[in-house]
Amino acid sequence: MLPLLALARPFLPYLAAVLAIVAAALWLEHRGAARVRAEWAASEARIAGQMAEAQRQHAEAVTAAIADAMAAAEARRAALAPIRRTIADAPPTAACAASPAVRAALDGLRARAGREAGAADGAARAADLRAGAATAR
């Protein structure tokens, strides 16, 4: 073993320099990896915050859409309430198309269609339906 040390003695300064360079490279690599881990954690935190904000905004949009749909349904219900009340208040009869309840329902539908398609067209259809109901009796 001693002869081996005697042969390696002239190269010991070079070996020490190489070991120092390797140690410095390993230390720098460790430091770089720690920086990358810190940047990764910061990036994950930022993404989690952005996702939470996007989910909050989506929830607000869905809630607003539901509120709008409920308001539209309530407006529709309020618009149809007089027609329903007229149908419910109509006296019962044995006649089908000429009964007051069916007439009230058809009048309500005609009025609604008249608002959508125009009053003249709705009135013409109403006259045709009434004439057909009168001949069916």
C-alpha beads as a LAMMPS data file, in Angstrom:
LAMMPS data file: protein, C-alpha beads

137 atoms
136 bonds

1 atom types
1 bond types

-500.0 500.0 xlo xhi
-500.0 500.0 ylo yhi
-500.0 500.0 zlo zhi

Masses

1 110.0

Atoms # bond

1 1 1 0.000 0.000 0.000
2 1 1 2.873 2.353 0.742
3 1 1 4.301 2.106 -2.723
4 1 1 0.923 3.148 -4.103
5 1 1 0.872 6.251 -1.863
6 1 1 4.401 7.029 -2.933
7 1 1 3.319 6.932 -6.551
8 1 1 0.172 9.068 -5.907
9 1 1 1.998 11.732 -3.836
10 1 1 2.939 13.927 -6.825
11 1 1 -0.717 13.947 -7.985
12 1 1 -2.295 14.787 -4.604
13 1 1 -2.580 18.560 -5.301
14 1 1 -4.348 17.825 -8.592
15 1 1 -6.605 15.263 -6.923
16 1 1 -7.493 17.809 -4.211
17 1 1 -8.291 20.419 -6.888
18 1 1 -10.517 17.966 -8.780
19 1 1 -12.327 17.023 -5.569
20 1 1 -12.848 20.717 -4.745
21 1 1 -14.246 21.368 -8.223
22 1 1 -16.604 18.367 -7.957
23 1 1 -17.739 19.484 -4.485
24 1 1 -18.395 23.029 -5.757
25 1 1 -20.346 21.674 -8.750
26 1 1 -22.458 19.480 -6.469
27 1 1 -23.113 22.392 -4.105
28 1 1 -24.154 24.656 -7.016
29 1 1 -26.416 21.909 -8.402
30 1 1 -28.078 21.491 -4.995
31 1 1 -28.576 25.242 -4.717
32 1 1 -30.096 25.391 -8.223
33 1 1 -32.422 22.487 -7.442
34 1 1 -33.580 24.251 -4.273
35 1 1 -34.300 27.383 -6.319
36 1 1 -36.242 25.337 -8.864
37 1 1 -38.270 23.707 -6.061
38 1 1 -39.048 27.139 -4.600
39 1 1 -40.121 28.480 -8.006
40 1 1 -42.251 25.369 -8.549
41 1 1 -44.008 25.840 -5.203
42 1 1 -44.632 29.519 -5.956
43 1 1 -46.016 28.606 -9.371
44 1 1 -48.342 26.003 -7.857
45 1 1 -49.591 28.530 -5.299
46 1 1 -50.222 31.104 -8.032
47 1 1 -52.100 28.553 -10.173
48 1 1 -54.190 27.450 -7.180
49 1 1 -55.132 31.089 -6.533
50 1 1 -56.069 31.611 -10.174
51 1 1 -58.184 28.463 -10.193
52 1 1 -59.971 29.506 -7.002
53 1 1 -60.720 32.912 -8.541
54 1 1 -61.982 31.292 -11.770
55 1 1 -64.229 28.950 -9.764
56 1 1 -65.598 31.892 -7.776
57 1 1 -66.359 33.829 -10.957
58 1 1 -68.004 30.776 -12.519
59 1 1 -70.145 30.258 -9.423
60 1 1 -71.223 33.918 -9.542
61 1 1 -72.102 33.616 -13.242
62 1 1 -74.119 30.440 -12.659
63 1 1 -75.922 32.020 -9.705
64 1 1 -76.776 35.078 -11.809
65 1 1 -78.024 32.872 -14.671
66 1 1 -80.224 30.904 -12.274
67 1 1 -81.586 34.133 -10.787
68 1 1 -82.369 35.434 -14.294
69 1 1 -84.112 32.184 -15.227
70 1 1 -86.151 32.279 -12.020
71 1 1 -87.138 35.895 -12.675
72 1 1 -88.214 35.004 -16.230
73 1 1 -90.230 32.038 -14.944
74 1 1 -91.893 34.228 -12.318
75 1 1 -92.746 36.849 -14.977
76 1 1 -94.216 34.105 -17.175
77 1 1 -96.243 32.772 -14.234
78 1 1 -97.513 36.259 -13.417
79 1 1 -98.483 36.840 -17.060
80 1 1 -100.414 33.561 -17.207
81 1 1 -102.072 33.950 -13.787
82 1 1 -105.155 35.828 -15.123
83 1 1 -105.708 33.125 -17.747
84 1 1 -105.456 30.390 -15.125
85 1 1 -107.800 32.297 -12.826
86 1 1 -110.374 32.696 -15.648
87 1 1 -110.162 28.975 -16.449
88 1 1 -110.522 28.009 -12.799
89 1 1 -113.481 30.377 -12.273
90 1 1 -115.368 29.114 -15.360
91 1 1 -118.472 27.043 -14.585
92 1 1 -118.256 23.338 -15.480
93 1 1 -120.205 22.204 -18.561
94 1 1 -120.562 19.073 -20.644
95 1 1 -119.575 20.878 -23.865
96 1 1 -115.914 20.596 -24.700
97 1 1 -114.763 23.220 -27.210
98 1 1 -117.615 25.599 -26.415
99 1 1 -117.207 25.430 -22.627
100 1 1 -116.251 28.632 -20.774
101 1 1 -113.035 27.050 -19.459
102 1 1 -111.800 26.038 -22.911
103 1 1 -112.889 29.400 -24.311
104 1 1 -110.934 31.189 -21.564
105 1 1 -107.868 29.025 -22.239
106 1 1 -108.056 29.654 -25.972
107 1 1 -108.628 33.384 -25.451
108 1 1 -105.559 33.509 -23.226
109 1 1 -103.465 31.650 -25.791
110 1 1 -104.781 33.881 -28.586
111 1 1 -103.939 36.991 -26.595
112 1 1 -100.440 35.672 -26.017
113 1 1 -100.047 34.712 -29.664
114 1 1 -101.449 38.085 -30.686
115 1 1 -98.753 39.863 -28.730
116 1 1 -96.130 37.724 -30.408
117 1 1 -97.435 37.480 -33.984
118 1 1 -99.577 40.589 -34.311
119 1 1 -103.118 41.383 -33.258
120 1 1 -104.755 41.078 -36.707
121 1 1 -103.489 37.554 -37.316
122 1 1 -104.510 36.453 -33.816
123 1 1 -108.007 37.932 -34.205
124 1 1 -108.514 36.095 -37.509
125 1 1 -107.518 32.798 -35.933
126 1 1 -109.808 33.493 -32.967
127 1 1 -112.773 34.097 -35.264
128 1 1 -112.039 30.836 -37.130
129 1 1 -111.816 28.852 -33.884
130 1 1 -115.009 30.343 -32.470
131 1 1 -116.886 29.626 -35.691
132 1 1 -115.604 26.032 -35.625
133 1 1 -116.622 25.608 -31.965
134 1 1 -120.111 26.967 -32.646
135 1 1 -120.737 24.488 -35.476
136 1 1 -119.444 21.556 -33.397
137 1 1 -122.289 21.939 -30.847

Bonds

1 1 1 2
2 1 2 3
3 1 3 4
4 1 4 5
5 1 5 6
6 1 6 7
7 1 7 8
8 1 8 9
9 1 9 10
10 1 10 11
11 1 11 12
12 1 12 13
13 1 13 14
14 1 14 15
15 1 15 16
16 1 16 17
17 1 17 18
18 1 18 19
19 1 19 20
20 1 20 21
21 1 21 22
22 1 22 23
23 1 23 24
24 1 24 25
25 1 25 26
26 1 26 27
27 1 27 28
28 1 28 29
29 1 29 30
30 1 30 31
31 1 31 32
32 1 32 33
33 1 33 34
34 1 34 35
35 1 35 36
36 1 36 37
37 1 37 38
38 1 38 39
39 1 39 40
40 1 40 41
41 1 41 42
42 1 42 43
43 1 43 44
44 1 44 45
45 1 45 46
46 1 46 47
47 1 47 48
48 1 48 49
49 1 49 50
50 1 50 51
51 1 51 52
52 1 52 53
53 1 53 54
54 1 54 55
55 1 55 56
56 1 56 57
57 1 57 58
58 1 58 59
59 1 59 60
60 1 60 61
61 1 61 62
62 1 62 63
63 1 63 64
64 1 64 65
65 1 65 66
66 1 66 67
67 1 67 68
68 1 68 69
69 1 69 70
70 1 70 71
71 1 71 72
72 1 72 73
73 1 73 74
74 1 74 75
75 1 75 76
76 1 76 77
77 1 77 78
78 1 78 79
79 1 79 80
80 1 80 81
81 1 81 82
82 1 82 83
83 1 83 84
84 1 84 85
85 1 85 86
86 1 86 87
87 1 87 88
88 1 88 89
89 1 89 90
90 1 90 91
91 1 91 92
92 1 92 93
93 1 93 94
94 1 94 95
95 1 95 96
96 1 96 97
97 1 97 98
98 1 98 99
99 1 99 100
100 1 100 101
101 1 101 102
102 1 102 103
103 1 103 104
104 1 104 105
105 1 105 106
106 1 106 107
107 1 107 108
108 1 108 109
109 1 109 110
110 1 110 111
111 1 111 112
112 1 112 113
113 1 113 114
114 1 114 115
115 1 115 116
116 1 116 117
117 1 117 118
118 1 118 119
119 1 119 120
120 1 120 121
121 1 121 122
122 1 122 123
123 1 123 124
124 1 124 125
125 1 125 126
126 1 126 127
127 1 127 128
128 1 128 129
129 1 129 130
130 1 130 131
131 1 131 132
132 1 132 133
133 1 133 134
134 1 134 135
135 1 135 136
136 1 136 137
